[in-house]
Amino acid sequence: MRERRFRRTPLGRRGLDPQEVREFLDQVAGDLAAVYDALAQSRRETDRVKDALRRWQSEQVRARAERGQGR
């Protein structure tokens, strides 16, 4: 993105080619949306794994307590 260069407008006008800039911004917006979607999916998966680990840890504590009482 930092290396992107745009054409200048034709003689008599100042600035960059508006169509080229719009196309680039659309591409960046699409790329950012994909990144945000992947990040959200990753966070959901992380939450799922954390919940599974908490359940497993609770089960381990219960099992140890039951084994301790059965002695």
DSSP file (Angstrom, degrees, kcal/mol; ACC not computed):
  #  RESIDUE AA STRUCTURE BP1 BP2  ACC     N-H-->O    O-->H-N    N-H-->O    O-->H-N    TCO  KAPPA ALPHA  PHI   PSI    X-CA   Y-CA   Z-CA
    1    1 A M    >         0   0    0      0, 0.0     3,-1.1     0, 0.0    27,-0.0   0.000 360.0 360.0 360.0 -40.7    0.0    0.0    0.0
    2    2 A R  T 3   +     0   0    0      1,-0.3     0, 0.0     3,-0.0     0, 0.0   0.746 360.0  51.6 -68.8 -21.5    2.8    2.4    0.8
    3    3 A E  T 3  S+     0   0    0      2,-0.1    -1,-0.3     0, 0.0     2,-0.1   0.488  81.1 120.3 -93.3  -3.1    4.4    1.8   -2.5
    4    4 A R    <   -     0   0    0     -3,-1.1     2,-0.4     1,-0.0    20,-0.0  -0.408  43.3-168.6 -66.3 132.7    1.3    2.5   -4.5
    5    5 A R        -     0   0    0     -2,-0.1     2,-0.3     0, 0.0    -2,-0.1  -0.962   6.1-149.5-123.4 142.5    1.7    5.4   -7.0
    6    6 A F        -     0   0    0     -2,-0.4     2,-0.1     1,-0.0    15,-0.0  -0.809  21.6-107.5-111.9 151.3   -1.2    7.1   -8.9
    7    7 A R        -     0   0    0     -2,-0.3    10,-2.3    10,-0.1     2,-0.1  -0.411  36.6-114.4 -69.9 150.6   -1.2    8.7  -12.2
    8    8 A R  B     -A   16   0A   0      8,-0.2     8,-0.2     1,-0.1     3,-0.1  -0.469  35.9-100.4 -77.6 157.4   -1.4   12.5  -12.3
    9    9 A T        -     0   0    0      6,-1.8     3,-0.1     1,-0.2    -1,-0.1  -0.337  52.4 -80.3 -72.4 162.8   -4.5   14.0  -13.8
   10   10 A P    >   -     0   0    0      0, 0.0     3,-1.9     0, 0.0    -1,-0.2  -0.120  66.7 -67.9 -60.7 163.2   -4.3   15.3  -17.4
   11   11 A L  T 3  S+     0   0    0      1,-0.3     3,-0.1    -3,-0.1     0, 0.0  -0.144 122.4  34.1 -51.5 143.0   -2.8   18.7  -18.1
   12   12 A G  T 3  S+     0   0    0      1,-0.3     2,-0.3    -3,-0.1    -1,-0.3   0.254 104.9  84.8  93.8 -13.4   -4.8   21.6  -16.8
   13   13 A R    <   -     0   0    0     -3,-1.9     2,-0.3    -4,-0.1    -1,-0.3  -0.904  68.4-137.7-120.7 152.1   -6.0   19.7  -13.7
   14   14 A R        +     0   0    0     -2,-0.3     2,-0.2    -3,-0.1    -3,-0.0  -0.757  57.8  23.3-105.1 153.9   -4.3   19.3  -10.4
   15   15 A G  S    S-     0   0    0     -2,-0.3    -6,-1.8    -6,-0.1     2,-0.2  -0.564  89.9 -38.5 103.4-160.4   -4.0   16.1   -8.3
   16   16 A L  B     -A    8   0A   0     -8,-0.2    -8,-0.2    -2,-0.2    -2,-0.1  -0.629  68.6 -80.9-106.7 163.1   -4.3   12.4   -8.9
   17   17 A D     >  -     0   0    0    -10,-2.3     4,-2.1    -2,-0.2     5,-0.2  -0.511  39.8-154.3 -65.0 110.6   -6.5   10.4  -11.2
   18   18 A P  H  > S+     0   0    0      0, 0.0     4,-2.7     0, 0.0     5,-0.2   0.864  90.6  52.8 -60.1 -38.8   -9.8   10.2   -9.2
   19   19 A Q  H  > S+     0   0    0      1,-0.2     4,-2.4     2,-0.2     5,-0.2   0.915 110.0  48.1 -63.9 -42.7  -10.9    7.0  -10.8
   20   20 A E  H  > S+     0   0    0      2,-0.2     4,-2.0     1,-0.2    -1,-0.2   0.891 112.2  49.1 -65.2 -40.1   -7.6    5.2  -10.0
   21   21 A V  H  X S+     0   0    0     -4,-2.1     4,-2.7     2,-0.2    -2,-0.2   0.926 110.8  50.2 -65.8 -44.2   -7.8    6.4   -6.4
   22   22 A R  H  X S+     0   0    0     -4,-2.7     4,-2.5     1,-0.2    -2,-0.2   0.915 110.5  49.9 -60.0 -44.2  -11.4    5.2   -6.0
   23   23 A E  H  X S+     0   0    0     -4,-2.4     4,-2.0     1,-0.2    -1,-0.2   0.905 111.9  48.1 -61.7 -41.7  -10.5    1.8   -7.4
   24   24 A F  H  X S+     0   0    0     -4,-2.0     4,-2.7     2,-0.2    -2,-0.2   0.928 111.0  49.9 -65.5 -44.5   -7.6    1.5   -5.1
   25   25 A L  H  X S+     0   0    0     -4,-2.7     4,-2.7     1,-0.2    -2,-0.2   0.884 109.4  52.3 -62.9 -37.9   -9.7    2.6   -2.0
   26   26 A D  H  X S+     0   0    0     -4,-2.5     4,-2.2     2,-0.2    -1,-0.2   0.909 110.4  48.4 -61.6 -42.1  -12.3    0.0   -3.0
   27   27 A Q  H  X S+     0   0    0     -4,-2.0     4,-2.5     2,-0.2    -2,-0.2   0.924 112.4  47.9 -64.6 -44.5   -9.6   -2.7   -3.1
   28   28 A V  H  X S+     0   0    0     -4,-2.7     4,-2.8     1,-0.2     5,-0.2   0.914 110.6  51.9 -63.3 -42.5   -8.2   -1.6    0.3
   29   29 A A  H  X S+     0   0    0     -4,-2.7     4,-2.3     1,-0.2    -1,-0.2   0.908 110.9  47.9 -61.4 -41.7  -11.7   -1.6    1.8
   30   30 A G  H  X S+     0   0    0     -4,-2.2     4,-2.0     2,-0.2    -1,-0.2   0.910 112.3  48.9 -64.3 -42.5  -12.3   -5.1    0.5
   31   31 A D  H  X S+     0   0    0     -4,-2.5     4,-2.2     2,-0.2    -2,-0.2   0.911 111.7  49.3 -63.6 -42.5   -9.0   -6.3    1.8
   32   32 A L  H  X S+     0   0    0     -4,-2.8     4,-2.9     1,-0.2     5,-0.2   0.894 108.5  53.3 -64.5 -39.9   -9.6   -4.8    5.2
   33   33 A A  H  X S+     0   0    0     -4,-2.3     4,-2.3     1,-0.2    -1,-0.2   0.910 109.5  49.1 -61.1 -41.4  -13.1   -6.4    5.4
   34   34 A A  H  X S+     0   0    0     -4,-2.0     4,-2.3     2,-0.2    -1,-0.2   0.900 111.7  48.8 -64.8 -40.7  -11.5   -9.8    4.7
   35   35 A V  H  X S+     0   0    0     -4,-2.2     4,-2.5     2,-0.2    -2,-0.2   0.926 111.4  49.1 -64.9 -44.6   -8.9   -9.2    7.4
   36   36 A Y  H  X S+     0   0    0     -4,-2.9     4,-2.5     2,-0.2    -2,-0.2   0.889 111.0  50.6 -62.8 -38.9  -11.6   -8.1    9.9
   37   37 A D  H  X S+     0   0    0     -4,-2.3     4,-2.4    -5,-0.2    -1,-0.2   0.927 111.4  47.5 -63.2 -44.5  -13.6  -11.2    9.1
   38   38 A A  H  X S+     0   0    0     -4,-2.3     4,-2.3     1,-0.2    -2,-0.2   0.890 112.0  50.6 -64.4 -38.8  -10.6  -13.4    9.6
   39   39 A L  H  X S+     0   0    0     -4,-2.5     4,-2.4     2,-0.2    -2,-0.2   0.916 110.2  49.0 -64.9 -43.6   -9.8  -11.7   12.9
   40   40 A A  H  X S+     0   0    0     -4,-2.5     4,-2.3     2,-0.2    -2,-0.2   0.907 111.8  49.4 -62.5 -42.0  -13.4  -12.1   14.2
   41   41 A Q  H  X S+     0   0    0     -4,-2.4     4,-2.3     2,-0.2    -1,-0.2   0.908 110.6  50.4 -63.5 -41.9  -13.3  -15.8   13.2
   42   42 A S  H  X S+     0   0    0     -4,-2.3     4,-2.5     1,-0.2    -2,-0.2   0.898 109.8  50.3 -63.0 -41.1  -10.0  -16.2   15.0
   43   43 A R  H  X S+     0   0    0     -4,-2.4     4,-2.6     2,-0.2    -1,-0.2   0.899 109.5  50.9 -65.4 -40.0  -11.4  -14.5   18.1
   44   44 A R  H  X S+     0   0    0     -4,-2.3     4,-2.3     2,-0.2    -2,-0.2   0.925 111.7  47.7 -62.3 -43.2  -14.5  -16.8   18.1
   45   45 A E  H  X S+     0   0    0     -4,-2.3     4,-2.4     2,-0.2    -2,-0.2   0.900 110.7  51.6 -64.4 -40.9  -12.2  -19.9   17.8
   46   46 A T  H  X S+     0   0    0     -4,-2.5     4,-2.6     1,-0.2    -2,-0.2   0.920 110.3  49.0 -61.4 -43.9  -10.0  -18.6   20.6
   47   47 A D  H  X S+     0   0    0     -4,-2.6     4,-2.5     1,-0.2    -2,-0.2   0.904 110.4  51.3 -62.0 -41.0  -13.1  -18.1   22.8
   48   48 A R  H  X S+     0   0    0     -4,-2.3     4,-2.2     2,-0.2    -2,-0.2   0.920 112.0  46.1 -62.3 -44.2  -14.3  -21.6   22.0
   49   49 A V  H  X S+     0   0    0     -4,-2.4     4,-2.5     2,-0.2    -2,-0.2   0.906 111.9  51.2 -66.0 -42.4  -10.9  -23.1   22.9
   50   50 A K  H  X S+     0   0    0     -4,-2.6     4,-2.5     2,-0.2    -2,-0.2   0.922 110.5  49.1 -61.1 -43.6  -10.7  -21.1   26.1
   51   51 A D  H  X S+     0   0    0     -4,-2.5     4,-2.4     1,-0.2    -1,-0.2   0.914 111.1  49.8 -62.4 -42.4  -14.2  -22.3   27.1
   52   52 A A  H  X S+     0   0    0     -4,-2.2     4,-2.4     1,-0.2    -1,-0.2   0.905 110.9  49.7 -63.1 -41.0  -13.2  -25.9   26.4
   53   53 A L  H  X S+     0   0    0     -4,-2.5     4,-2.8     2,-0.2    -2,-0.2   0.909 109.7  50.8 -64.8 -42.2  -10.1  -25.5   28.5
   54   54 A R  H  X S+     0   0    0     -4,-2.5     4,-2.5     2,-0.2    -2,-0.2   0.926 111.2  48.3 -61.6 -44.1  -12.1  -24.1   31.4
   55   55 A R  H  X S+     0   0    0     -4,-2.4     4,-2.5     2,-0.2    -2,-0.2   0.929 112.4  48.9 -61.2 -44.6  -14.5  -27.0   31.3
   56   56 A W  H  X S+     0   0    0     -4,-2.4     4,-2.3     1,-0.2    -2,-0.2   0.920 111.0  49.9 -61.5 -44.3  -11.7  -29.5   31.2
   57   57 A Q  H  X S+     0   0    0     -4,-2.8     4,-2.3     1,-0.2    -1,-0.2   0.912 110.7  49.9 -62.0 -42.2  -10.0  -27.8   34.1
   58   58 A S  H  X S+     0   0    0     -4,-2.5     4,-2.5     1,-0.2    -1,-0.2   0.911 110.1  50.7 -62.4 -42.3  -13.2  -27.8   36.1
   59   59 A E  H  X S+     0   0    0     -4,-2.5     4,-2.7     1,-0.2    -1,-0.2   0.893 109.5  51.2 -61.9 -39.8  -13.7  -31.5   35.3
   60   60 A Q  H  X S+     0   0    0     -4,-2.3     4,-2.3     2,-0.2    -2,-0.2   0.908 110.0  48.7 -65.1 -41.7  -10.1  -32.2   36.5
   61   61 A V  H  X S+     0   0    0     -4,-2.3     4,-2.3     2,-0.2    -2,-0.2   0.928 113.2  47.8 -63.3 -44.9  -10.7  -30.4   39.8
   62   62 A R  H  X S+     0   0    0     -4,-2.5     4,-2.6     1,-0.2    -2,-0.2   0.924 111.3  50.5 -61.0 -44.9  -14.0  -32.3   40.3
   63   63 A A  H  X S+     0   0    0     -4,-2.7     4,-2.2     1,-0.2    -1,-0.2   0.898 111.1  48.4 -63.3 -40.0  -12.3  -35.7   39.5
   64   64 A R  H  X S+     0   0    0     -4,-2.3     4,-2.2     2,-0.2    -1,-0.2   0.903 111.3  50.4 -64.9 -41.1   -9.5  -35.0   41.9
   65   65 A A  H  X S+     0   0    0     -4,-2.3     4,-1.8     2,-0.2    -2,-0.2   0.906 111.2  48.7 -64.6 -40.9  -11.9  -34.0   44.7
   66   66 A E  H  X S+     0   0    0     -4,-2.6     4,-1.6     2,-0.2    -2,-0.2   0.897 111.2  49.5 -65.9 -39.7  -13.9  -37.2   44.1
   67   67 A R  H  < S+     0   0    0     -4,-2.2     4,-0.3     1,-0.2    -1,-0.2   0.875 110.2  51.9 -65.7 -36.1  -10.8  -39.3   44.2
   68   68 A G  H >< S+     0   0    0     -4,-2.2     3,-0.6     1,-0.2    -1,-0.2   0.844 110.9  47.1 -67.6 -34.8   -9.8  -37.6   47.4
   69   69 A Q  H 3< S+     0   0    0     -4,-1.8    -1,-0.2     1,-0.2    -2,-0.2   0.768 104.1  62.2 -77.5 -26.6  -13.1  -38.3   49.0
   70   70 A G  T 3<        0   0    0     -4,-1.6    -1,-0.2     1,-0.2    -2,-0.2   0.533 360.0 360.0 -78.3  -5.4  -13.2  -41.9   48.0
   71   71 A R    <         0   0    0     -3,-0.6    -1,-0.2    -4,-0.3    -2,-0.1   0.499 360.0 360.0 -73.1 360.0  -10.1  -42.8   50.0
